[in-house]
Amino acid sequence: MFSLEGKIALVTGARTGIGQGIAVAMAKAGADLLLHGHRNNMQETERLIKHEGRQVHTVLQDLVEVKEIDNFAERILSETKIDIVVNNAGIIRREPAIGFSRENWESVIDVNLNSLFYLTQQLAKPMLERNDGKIINIASLLAFQGGITVPSYTASKHAVAGLTKSLANEWAPHDVNVNAIAPGYIATNNTEAIQSNEERNHSILNRIPAGRWGKPEDIGGTAVFLASRASDYVHGHVLTVDGGWMAR
């Protein structure tokens, strides 16, 4: 039930961290991968997937260029059938809300929400036609909490959680599953600054019942579940993978 043999998965933002962890986990489960990146520096993720004996290709696109998303999706679909979409790509900008710049607001919303919706909208069309597909959005704990100095990121992740439920309501009758993962504190290159801050790191660990930071493979295993037949009756769920953070 957890096998992804014969499936092709697109993972956006797959160069490092959570995206890389998801892509490698899906390769281990038998899927071939289409990796999305902003720049042509995907060699490490490609190497890890090839090590699992799976096929892998990379496509490049700057997701802040929202007007290009339809062309990007058309390019993907002209080359291959996509069975699984993982919308992982995202950016964050930090400023106090009172002075938060319009540029930072719009770029985060464009990458984290607008491009996610437009790409999913296009890639879901053939899924709906054949009554089969899995879509996994990467949300955040800030889909439930407010955070500080990240208003656009928080707004985008709340929206991703709501959009996940909305799409699931429409597409579940067509056997297209739309769900989301809300990662907790995951040890990646994006969180190195927080991990190296002794006081901040200590306060975070004190809040996590599991007593440790998450790893990319923790998210990868969850993504495999949501991409496999094991989750065929799971629709519109936002699954926290946070070591118990939200339970405390």
Backbone as JSON, one array per atom type, in Angstrom:
{
  "sequence": "MFSLEGKIALVTGARTGIGQGIAVAMAKAGADLLLHGHRNNMQETERLIKHEGRQVHTVLQDLVEVKEIDNFAERILSETKIDIVVNNAGIIRREPAIGFSRENWESVIDVNLNSLFYLTQQLAKPMLERNDGKIINIASLLAFQGGITVPSYTASKHAVAGLTKSLANEWAPHDVNVNAIAPGYIATNNTEAIQSNEERNHSILNRIPAGRWGKPEDIGGTAVFLASRASDYVHGHVLTVDGGWMAR",
  "N": [[0.81, -1.22, 0.0], [2.08, 1.15, 0.41], [3.78, 1.53, -1.66], [5.29, 3.28, -4.35], [5.82, 2.5, -6.86], [6.09, 2.77, -10.37], [5.07, 5.31, -10.46], [5.25, 8.86, -11.13], [6.65, 11.63, -9.67], [6.42, 15.07, -9.04], [8.4, 17.37, -7.41], [8.56, 20.44, -6.0], [11.01, 22.97, -5.32], [13.27, 21.36, -4.61], [15.97, 21.25, -4.03], [17.42, 21.23, -1.56], [17.11, 20.34, 1.96], [13.77, 20.02, 3.18], [12.42, 19.58, 0.75], [14.29, 18.06, -0.68], [14.48, 15.86, 1.05], [11.88, 14.79, 0.83], [11.82, 14.12, -1.9], [13.84, 12.15, -2.08], [12.83, 10.22, -0.33], [10.54, 9.43, -1.72], [11.73, 8.33, -3.97], [12.95, 6.13, -2.76], [10.67, 4.73, -2.21], [9.96, 3.9, -4.67], [9.24, 5.66, -6.73], [9.75, 7.58, -9.76], [11.38, 10.72, -10.37], [10.6, 14.15, -10.94], [12.26, 17.01, -10.6], [11.96, 20.27, -9.34], [13.6, 23.38, -9.51], [15.06, 26.6, -8.79], [17.5, 27.47, -9.71], [20.2, 25.99, -11.6], [21.3, 23.85, -9.82], [20.97, 21.27, -8.81], [22.31, 18.95, -8.46], [23.09, 17.37, -6.24], [20.69, 16.36, -5.1], [19.76, 14.97, -7.32], [21.78, 13.04, -7.53], [21.38, 11.52, -5.19], [18.89, 10.4, -5.7], [19.35, 8.9, -8.03], [21.04, 7.06, -6.89], [19.25, 5.43, -5.64], [18.35, 4.01, -7.72], [16.45, 5.13, -9.37], [14.79, 7.04, -11.98], [15.48, 10.45, -12.84], [14.78, 13.84, -13.45], [15.34, 17.34, -14.02], [13.64, 20.45, -13.81], [13.63, 23.92, -14.43], [12.48, 26.93, -12.97], [11.56, 30.19, -12.07], [9.48, 30.81, -9.54], [8.36, 33.15, -8.68], [7.69, 34.51, -10.87], [4.79, 34.74, -11.76], [3.14, 34.92, -13.99], [4.3, 33.19, -15.76], [3.69, 30.65, -15.03], [1.66, 29.03, -16.16], [2.76, 28.39, -18.65], [4.98, 27.01, -17.76], [3.79, 24.78, -16.52], [2.58, 23.65, -18.77], [4.84, 22.95, -20.23], [5.87, 20.94, -18.58], [3.81, 18.99, -18.67], [3.82, 18.34, -21.32], [5.95, 16.72, -21.58], [5.82, 14.59, -19.76], [3.75, 12.37, -17.76], [2.27, 13.31, -14.77], [1.89, 11.95, -11.64], [1.96, 12.56, -8.97], [2.05, 15.49, -7.1], [4.09, 17.61, -5.31], [3.95, 20.44, -3.6], [6.32, 22.17, -2.52], [8.08, 24.33, -2.66], [9.03, 27.49, -1.37], [9.3, 30.79, 0.12], [10.56, 33.07, 2.63], [10.25, 36.17, 4.3], [11.48, 38.54, 6.58], [10.34, 41.1, 8.57], [9.27, 43.72, 10.76], [5.74, 44.06, 11.05], [4.61, 46.64, 10.79], [6.32, 48.02, 9.17], [6.57, 46.47, 6.95], [7.58, 45.72, 3.72], [6.06, 46.35, 0.51], [7.15, 44.92, -1.59], [8.32, 42.67, -0.33], [6.0, 41.55, 0.73], [4.46, 40.91, -1.59], [6.17, 39.22, -3.1], [6.48, 36.95, -1.47], [3.8, 36.06, -1.24], [3.31, 35.55, -3.93], [5.1, 33.41, -4.55], [4.59, 31.46, -2.52], [1.83, 31.08, -2.5], [0.25, 32.04, -4.82], [1.64, 31.01, -7.14], [1.65, 28.34, -6.39], [-1.1, 27.71, -6.45], [-1.78, 28.2, -9.19], [-0.05, 26.45, -10.56], [-0.85, 23.97, -9.51], [-3.5, 23.97, -10.36], [-3.23, 23.66, -13.15], [-1.77, 21.23, -13.38], [-3.49, 19.46, -12.23], [-5.56, 19.02, -13.99], [-5.27, 16.82, -15.98], [-5.22, 14.79, -14.07], [-7.78, 14.86, -12.97], [-9.22, 14.14, -15.2], [-8.51, 11.47, -15.57], [-9.25, 10.41, -13.2], [-7.47, 10.07, -10.96], [-4.85, 10.81, -8.77], [-2.43, 12.53, -6.71], [-1.98, 15.21, -4.56], [0.12, 17.17, -2.69], [0.54, 19.64, -0.42], [2.9, 21.81, 1.1], [2.58, 23.13, 4.12], [2.78, 24.83, 7.18], [3.66, 25.24, 10.67], [2.85, 27.77, 11.08], [0.5, 27.92, 9.78], [-1.31, 27.64, 11.69], [-0.56, 29.23, 13.78], [0.55, 32.59, 14.67], [3.13, 33.72, 14.55], [6.01, 35.98, 14.43], [7.0, 38.97, 12.96], [6.74, 37.95, 10.4], [4.58, 38.44, 8.5], [3.62, 38.06, 5.81], [4.43, 35.46, 5.18], [3.06, 33.99, 7.16], [0.4, 34.6, 6.45], [0.34, 33.45, 3.9], [0.71, 30.72, 4.46], [-1.47, 30.1, 6.1], [-3.36, 30.43, 4.11], [-2.64, 28.4, 2.33], [-3.33, 26.15, 3.8], [-6.13, 26.49, 3.92], [-6.75, 26.48, 1.18], [-6.01, 23.89, 0.51], [-8.06, 22.4, 1.72], [-10.26, 23.39, 0.35], [-9.77, 22.65, -2.36], [-9.72, 19.89, -2.0], [-12.39, 19.38, -1.36], [-13.62, 19.78, -3.83], [-12.31, 17.99, -5.53], [-12.11, 15.43, -4.46], [-14.3, 13.7, -5.18], [-13.39, 12.86, -7.62], [-11.36, 11.14, -7.17], [-8.93, 12.33, -6.65], [-6.58, 13.15, -4.42], [-6.09, 15.73, -2.13], [-3.97, 17.03, 0.14], [-2.16, 18.35, 3.0], [1.04, 18.97, 4.52], [2.22, 20.07, 7.6], [5.11, 21.09, 8.62], [7.1, 20.98, 11.61], [9.77, 22.32, 13.55], [12.44, 21.82, 11.61], [15.59, 20.42, 11.0], [17.49, 21.95, 8.83], [19.39, 23.57, 6.2], [18.16, 26.01, 6.06], [17.41, 26.59, 8.62], [19.65, 26.87, 10.11], [20.7, 29.16, 11.4], [18.96, 29.56, 13.55], [19.32, 27.16, 14.93], [21.95, 27.42, 15.74], [21.84, 29.46, 17.53], [22.09, 29.56, 20.78], [20.35, 30.18, 22.94], [17.83, 30.5, 21.7], [17.58, 28.0, 20.45], [17.5, 26.34, 22.67], [15.08, 27.13, 23.89], [13.27, 26.33, 21.96], [13.64, 23.52, 21.86], [12.77, 22.88, 24.41], [10.07, 23.14, 24.11], [9.3, 21.13, 22.43], [7.89, 18.02, 22.64], [9.08, 15.63, 21.72], [11.73, 16.17, 22.04], [13.74, 16.8, 20.22], [14.97, 18.28, 17.15], [13.23, 18.03, 14.05], [13.91, 15.91, 11.17], [14.65, 16.06, 7.64], [13.9, 13.59, 6.52], [11.85, 12.8, 8.2], [9.69, 14.27, 7.32], [9.66, 13.29, 4.76], [8.81, 10.58, 4.97], [6.16, 10.95, 5.77], [5.17, 12.23, 3.51], [5.37, 10.19, 1.63], [3.4, 8.43, 2.58], [1.09, 10.06, 2.12], [1.18, 10.16, -0.6], [0.7, 7.65, -1.46], [-1.29, 4.6, -1.97], [-2.15, 4.04, 0.54], [-3.28, 6.26, 1.65], [-5.69, 6.74, 0.42], [-8.26, 7.39, 1.32], [-7.97, 9.75, 2.6], [-8.58, 13.06, 2.69], [-8.2, 16.53, 2.28], [-6.76, 17.08, 4.59], [-4.62, 18.61, 7.01], [-1.67, 17.76, 8.04], [0.2, 17.77, 10.88], [3.65, 17.55, 11.45], [5.6, 17.53, 13.82], [6.91, 16.76, 16.12], [5.28, 16.88, 18.31], [4.83, 19.52, 18.96], [2.47, 21.15, 18.52], [0.73, 19.9, 20.22], [1.42, 20.58, 22.73]],
  "CA": [[0.0, 0.0, 0.0], [2.94, 2.32, 0.48], [4.66, 1.54, -2.82], [5.08, 4.28, -5.4], [6.32, 1.93, -8.11], [5.37, 3.16, -11.57], [4.57, 6.68, -10.33], [6.16, 9.97, -11.36], [6.35, 12.69, -8.71], [7.04, 16.39, -9.16], [8.65, 18.02, -6.12], [9.1, 21.78, -6.2], [11.96, 23.36, -4.27], [13.84, 20.07, -4.19], [17.43, 21.3, -4.01], [17.94, 20.87, -0.24], [16.15, 20.37, 3.05], [12.54, 19.25, 3.16], [12.15, 19.14, -0.62], [15.21, 16.96, -0.99], [14.08, 14.72, 1.86], [10.68, 14.21, 0.24], [12.16, 13.51, -3.19], [14.61, 10.92, -1.84], [11.91, 9.24, 0.27], [9.68, 8.9, -2.78], [12.56, 7.44, -4.77], [13.1, 4.89, -2.0], [9.4, 4.02, -2.29], [9.8, 3.38, -6.02], [8.83, 6.65, -7.72], [10.69, 8.39, -10.52], [11.22, 12.09, -9.9], [10.82, 15.38, -11.68], [12.65, 17.98, -9.6], [11.91, 21.69, -9.71], [14.5, 24.29, -8.82], [15.16, 27.96, -9.32], [18.77, 27.52, -10.42], [20.68, 24.67, -12.01], [22.21, 23.34, -8.79], [20.22, 20.17, -8.24], [23.11, 17.75, -8.65], [23.12, 16.52, -5.05], [19.43, 15.64, -5.02], [19.76, 14.02, -8.44], [22.68, 11.93, -7.2], [20.75, 10.69, -4.17], [17.79, 9.66, -6.32], [19.95, 7.89, -8.9], [21.58, 6.03, -6.0], [18.13, 4.52, -5.35], [18.01, 3.31, -8.95], [15.28, 5.74, -10.0], [15.03, 8.07, -12.97], [15.28, 11.79, -12.32], [15.0, 14.97, -14.36], [15.18, 18.64, -13.36], [13.08, 21.56, -14.56], [13.94, 25.19, -13.76], [11.5, 28.0, -13.13], [11.42, 31.12, -10.96], [8.04, 30.8, -9.24], [7.86, 34.5, -8.45], [7.16, 34.95, -12.16], [3.5, 34.07, -11.75], [2.58, 34.89, -15.35], [4.93, 32.12, -16.53], [3.36, 29.35, -14.44], [0.89, 28.21, -17.1], [3.72, 27.87, -19.63], [5.79, 26.04, -17.03], [2.98, 23.56, -16.39], [2.42, 23.08, -20.11], [6.12, 22.33, -20.56], [5.96, 19.7, -17.81], [2.83, 18.0, -19.13], [4.15, 17.92, -22.68], [7.07, 15.79, -21.51], [5.59, 13.43, -18.91], [2.54, 12.29, -16.94], [2.56, 13.53, -13.36], [0.96, 11.26, -10.76], [2.06, 13.12, -7.62], [2.59, 16.85, -7.05], [4.44, 18.09, -3.97], [4.2, 21.88, -3.64], [7.18, 22.44, -1.39], [8.84, 25.57, -2.82], [8.52, 28.63, -0.61], [10.27, 31.75, 0.62], [10.14, 33.8, 3.82], [10.88, 37.47, 4.49], [11.27, 38.95, 7.97], [10.31, 42.52, 8.9], [8.1, 44.07, 11.57], [4.57, 44.26, 10.2], [4.32, 48.05, 10.56], [7.17, 48.52, 8.1], [6.77, 45.4, 5.98], [7.56, 46.31, 2.39], [5.16, 45.76, -0.48], [7.92, 43.94, -2.36], [8.41, 41.44, 0.46], [4.66, 40.96, 0.82], [4.01, 40.35, -2.86], [7.03, 38.11, -3.55], [6.15, 35.76, -0.67], [2.47, 35.59, -1.64], [3.41, 35.01, -5.29], [5.77, 32.1, -4.55], [4.02, 30.5, -1.58], [0.4, 30.86, -2.69], [-0.25, 32.21, -6.19], [2.25, 30.02, -8.05], [1.18, 27.01, -5.96], [-2.45, 27.49, -6.96], [-1.81, 28.14, -10.65], [0.62, 25.23, -10.99], [-1.74, 22.86, -9.15], [-4.67, 24.06, -11.23], [-2.91, 23.11, -14.46], [-1.34, 19.84, -13.29], [-4.61, 18.63, -11.78], [-6.52, 18.76, -15.07], [-5.24, 15.42, -16.43], [-5.57, 13.91, -12.95], [-9.24, 14.82, -12.88], [-9.73, 13.42, -16.38], [-8.3, 10.02, -15.43], [-9.72, 10.05, -11.85], [-6.34, 9.51, -10.19], [-3.77, 11.75, -8.54], [-2.14, 12.92, -5.33], [-1.41, 16.54, -4.44], [0.58, 17.4, -1.31], [1.03, 21.0, -0.2], [3.67, 21.98, 2.33], [2.11, 24.27, 4.9], [3.71, 25.22, 8.24], [3.0, 25.5, 11.95], [2.26, 29.1, 10.97], [-0.87, 27.8, 9.29], [-2.13, 27.59, 12.91], [-0.08, 30.24, 14.71], [0.77, 33.87, 14.04], [4.53, 34.08, 14.34], [6.41, 37.37, 14.67], [7.75, 39.62, 11.89], [6.61, 37.2, 9.14], [3.14, 38.51, 8.17], [3.28, 37.5, 4.5], [4.6, 34.01, 5.27], [1.94, 33.46, 7.94], [-0.81, 34.71, 5.63], [0.41, 32.47, 2.8], [0.56, 29.35, 4.96], [-2.89, 29.94, 6.44], [-4.08, 30.29, 2.85], [-2.34, 27.07, 1.79], [-4.17, 25.19, 4.55], [-7.51, 26.64, 3.46], [-6.83, 26.05, -0.22], [-5.96, 22.42, 0.53], [-9.4, 21.9, 2.04], [-11.17, 23.79, -0.72], [-9.52, 21.78, -3.51], [-10.13, 18.53, -1.63], [-13.85, 19.31, -1.46], [-14.02, 19.69, -5.23], [-11.63, 16.95, -6.31], [-12.24, 14.11, -3.85], [-15.18, 12.8, -5.96], [-12.66, 12.4, -8.81], [-10.24, 10.32, -6.67], [-7.7, 13.13, -6.56], [-6.39, 13.49, -3.01], [-5.36, 16.96, -1.84], [-3.67, 17.14, 1.56], [-1.01, 19.2, 3.3], [1.9, 18.66, 5.66], [2.68, 21.25, 8.33], [6.31, 20.71, 9.36], [7.56, 21.75, 12.75], [11.15, 22.78, 13.41], [13.2, 20.8, 10.9], [17.01, 20.78, 10.89], [17.93, 22.11, 7.45], [20.26, 24.74, 6.04], [17.36, 27.21, 6.26], [17.22, 26.85, 10.05], [20.96, 26.81, 10.78], [20.88, 30.32, 12.27], [18.21, 29.33, 14.79], [19.95, 26.06, 15.65], [23.23, 27.87, 16.31], [21.55, 30.42, 18.6], [21.93, 28.65, 21.92], [19.16, 30.52, 23.73], [16.63, 30.2, 20.89], [17.53, 26.56, 20.26], [17.1, 25.75, 23.95], [13.66, 27.4, 24.11], [12.52, 25.5, 21.02], [13.69, 22.12, 22.29], [11.95, 22.75, 25.61], [8.66, 23.12, 23.72], [9.03, 19.95, 21.6], [7.85, 16.82, 23.47], [10.02, 14.61, 21.24], [13.05, 16.53, 22.53], [14.73, 16.97, 19.15], [14.52, 18.86, 15.9], [12.89, 17.06, 13.02], [14.82, 15.71, 10.06], [13.92, 16.02, 6.37], [13.3, 12.27, 6.28], [10.59, 12.73, 8.94], [8.68, 14.79, 6.41], [9.65, 12.39, 3.6], [7.96, 9.42, 5.25], [4.77, 11.4, 5.76], [4.81, 12.5, 2.12], [5.16, 8.89, 0.97], [2.07, 7.99, 2.98], [0.06, 10.85, 1.45], [1.29, 9.92, -2.05], [0.48, 6.23, -1.75], [-2.66, 4.08, -1.84], [-2.5, 3.97, 1.96], [-4.01, 7.47, 2.03], [-6.75, 6.96, -0.56], [-9.46, 7.94, 1.95], [-7.56, 10.95, 3.33], [-8.83, 14.22, 1.83], [-8.33, 17.83, 2.91], [-6.16, 17.07, 5.93], [-3.34, 19.29, 7.23], [-1.03, 16.86, 9.0], [1.38, 18.33, 11.53], [4.79, 16.66, 11.72], [6.23, 18.58, 14.63], [7.45, 16.25, 17.38], [4.34, 17.16, 19.38], [4.79, 20.96, 19.25], [1.11, 21.68, 18.6], [0.01, 19.21, 21.29], [1.81, 21.12, 24.04]],
  "C": [[0.84, 1.27, 0.0], [3.9, 2.42, -0.7], [4.28, 2.65, -3.78], [5.65, 3.8, -6.73], [5.44, 2.36, -9.28], [4.83, 4.57, -11.55], [5.68, 7.69, -10.65], [5.72, 11.13, -10.47], [7.11, 13.96, -9.06], [7.19, 16.97, -7.76], [9.24, 19.39, -6.41], [10.01, 22.14, -5.03], [12.71, 22.18, -3.71], [15.35, 20.09, -4.04], [18.0, 20.81, -2.68], [16.77, 20.66, 0.72], [14.94, 19.48, 2.86], [12.24, 18.74, 1.76], [13.02, 17.98, -1.03], [14.82, 15.71, -0.21], [12.86, 14.01, 1.31], [11.02, 13.49, -1.05], [12.89, 12.19, -3.0], [13.71, 9.84, -1.25], [11.0, 8.62, -0.79], [10.46, 8.0, -3.72], [12.74, 6.1, -4.07], [11.82, 4.05, -2.08], [9.08, 3.57, -3.71], [9.42, 4.37, -7.1], [10.02, 7.16, -8.52], [10.37, 9.85, -10.24], [11.44, 13.12, -10.99], [11.06, 16.46, -10.62], [12.51, 19.39, -10.14], [12.92, 22.46, -8.86], [14.49, 25.65, -9.49], [16.43, 28.12, -10.15], [19.25, 26.1, -10.7], [21.74, 24.15, -11.04], [21.57, 22.17, -8.05], [21.02, 18.87, -8.21], [23.08, 16.82, -7.44], [21.83, 15.71, -4.91], [19.33, 14.61, -6.14], [20.61, 12.8, -8.11], [22.03, 10.98, -6.2], [19.62, 9.84, -4.76], [18.33, 8.57, -7.25], [20.55, 6.74, -8.08], [20.51, 5.0, -5.63], [17.67, 3.78, -6.59], [16.81, 3.88, -9.68], [15.68, 6.77, -11.03], [14.72, 9.44, -12.38], [15.6, 12.82, -13.4], [14.73, 16.26, -13.58], [14.57, 19.64, -14.32], [13.29, 22.84, -13.75], [12.86, 26.22, -14.04], [11.52, 28.87, -11.87], [9.94, 31.3, -10.67], [7.5, 32.17, -8.89], [7.3, 35.09, -9.73], [5.82, 34.25, -12.41], [2.92, 33.93, -13.16], [3.17, 33.76, -16.19], [4.51, 30.73, -16.07], [2.59, 28.46, -15.41], [1.82, 27.6, -18.15], [4.61, 26.8, -19.0], [5.05, 24.71, -16.9], [2.81, 22.87, -17.73], [3.69, 22.37, -20.55], [6.26, 20.99, -19.84], [5.06, 18.63, -18.41], [3.1, 17.54, -20.55], [5.23, 16.86, -22.69], [6.75, 14.53, -20.72], [4.23, 13.5, -18.23], [2.93, 12.43, -15.48], [1.47, 12.86, -12.52], [0.86, 11.92, -9.39], [2.67, 14.52, -7.74], [2.86, 17.2, -5.6], [4.82, 19.56, -4.1], [4.99, 22.28, -2.41], [7.86, 23.81, -1.47], [8.2, 26.71, -2.03], [9.65, 29.54, -0.18], [9.69, 32.44, 1.85], [10.91, 35.1, 3.88], [10.5, 37.97, 5.87], [11.41, 40.47, 8.11], [9.15, 42.74, 9.86], [6.93, 44.46, 10.67], [4.35, 45.73, 9.86], [5.16, 48.62, 9.42], [7.4, 47.52, 6.99], [6.58, 45.94, 4.57], [6.58, 45.59, 1.47], [5.88, 44.7, -1.29], [8.01, 42.61, -1.62], [7.06, 40.76, 0.59], [4.31, 40.22, -0.48], [4.86, 39.18, -3.32], [6.71, 36.84, -2.78], [4.79, 35.2, -1.08], [2.52, 34.97, -3.03], [4.02, 33.61, -5.31], [4.98, 31.09, -3.73], [2.55, 30.16, -1.85], [-0.02, 30.92, -4.16], [0.32, 31.18, -7.15], [1.81, 28.61, -7.69], [-0.2, 26.73, -6.54], [-2.46, 27.32, -8.48], [-1.15, 26.87, -11.18], [-0.27, 24.02, -10.7], [-2.95, 22.82, -10.06], [-4.4, 23.4, -12.58], [-2.57, 21.62, -14.38], [-2.48, 18.91, -12.86], [-5.56, 18.27, -12.91], [-6.45, 17.33, -15.6], [-5.53, 14.43, -15.32], [-7.08, 13.75, -12.84], [-9.85, 14.05, -14.04], [-9.59, 11.92, -16.22], [-8.72, 9.51, -14.05], [-8.62, 9.38, -11.03], [-5.27, 10.58, -10.02], [-3.62, 12.09, -7.06], [-1.46, 14.29, -5.34], [-1.12, 16.8, -2.97], [1.15, 18.81, -1.23], [1.82, 21.06, 1.1], [3.24, 23.28, 2.99], [3.18, 24.59, 5.96], [2.93, 25.25, 9.55], [2.35, 26.87, 11.94], [1.0, 29.1, 10.12], [-1.84, 27.79, 10.47], [-1.77, 28.71, 13.88], [0.24, 31.52, 13.95], [2.2, 34.2, 13.72], [4.77, 35.56, 14.62], [7.28, 37.82, 13.51], [7.73, 38.83, 10.58], [5.16, 37.25, 8.66], [2.79, 37.88, 6.83], [3.41, 35.98, 4.51], [3.43, 33.39, 6.02], [0.65, 33.49, 7.14], [-0.82, 33.65, 4.53], [0.18, 31.06, 3.3], [-0.84, 29.09, 5.5], [-3.69, 29.7, 5.17], [-3.85, 28.92, 2.23], [-3.19, 26.02, 2.49], [-5.63, 25.28, 4.09], [-7.71, 26.17, 2.04], [-6.81, 24.53, -0.32], [-7.34, 21.84, 0.77], [-10.38, 22.21, 0.92], [-11.01, 22.88, -1.95], [-9.95, 20.35, -3.22], [-11.64, 18.37, -1.76], [-14.3, 19.11, -2.9], [-13.5, 18.43, -5.92], [-11.71, 15.56, -5.71], [-13.19, 13.19, -4.64], [-14.51, 12.24, -7.22], [-11.42, 11.58, -8.42], [-8.9, 11.03, -6.79], [-7.59, 13.62, -5.12], [-5.58, 14.77, -2.89], [-5.21, 17.07, -0.32], [-2.46, 18.04, 1.76], [-0.24, 18.64, 4.49], [2.33, 19.98, 6.28], [3.9, 20.86, 9.15], [6.53, 21.59, 10.58], [8.96, 22.27, 12.51], [12.0, 21.65, 12.85], [14.64, 21.28, 10.71], [17.42, 20.77, 9.42], [18.86, 23.32, 7.38], [19.48, 26.04, 6.26], [17.17, 27.56, 7.74], [18.54, 26.82, 10.83], [21.15, 27.96, 11.77], [20.15, 30.13, 13.6], [18.86, 28.22, 15.61], [21.23, 26.5, 16.36], [23.05, 28.93, 17.39], [21.18, 29.63, 19.85], [20.64, 28.93, 22.7], [17.88, 30.15, 22.97], [16.47, 28.69, 20.72], [17.03, 25.87, 21.53], [15.6, 25.93, 24.18], [12.79, 26.55, 23.18], [12.48, 24.05, 21.49], [12.85, 21.88, 23.53], [10.47, 22.63, 25.28], [8.3, 21.85, 22.95], [9.03, 18.69, 22.47], [8.84, 15.74, 23.02], [11.46, 14.93, 21.63], [14.12, 16.67, 21.47], [14.12, 17.73, 17.98], [14.13, 17.73, 14.95], [13.97, 16.98, 11.96], [14.02, 15.73, 8.76], [13.26, 14.67, 6.1], [12.02, 12.06, 7.09], [9.44, 13.24, 8.08], [8.54, 13.86, 5.2], [8.74, 11.2, 3.81], [6.49, 9.78, 5.23], [4.29, 11.64, 4.34], [4.57, 11.2, 1.35], [3.78, 8.35, 1.32], [0.98, 8.72, 2.2], [0.08, 10.67, -0.06], [0.87, 8.51, -2.44], [-0.99, 5.84, -1.61], [-3.11, 4.02, -0.38], [-3.34, 5.16, 2.4], [-5.2, 7.74, 1.12], [-8.03, 7.56, 0.04], [-9.15, 9.16, 2.82], [-7.69, 12.14, 2.38], [-8.91, 15.48, 2.69], [-7.74, 17.93, 4.3], [-4.85, 17.86, 5.94], [-2.65, 18.57, 8.37], [0.22, 17.51, 9.58], [2.41, 17.24, 11.78], [5.78, 17.52, 12.5], [6.8, 18.09, 15.95], [6.54, 16.5, 18.57], [4.18, 18.63, 19.73], [3.36, 21.47, 19.45], [0.28, 21.03, 19.72], [0.3, 19.83, 22.65], [1.13, 22.45, 24.29]]
}
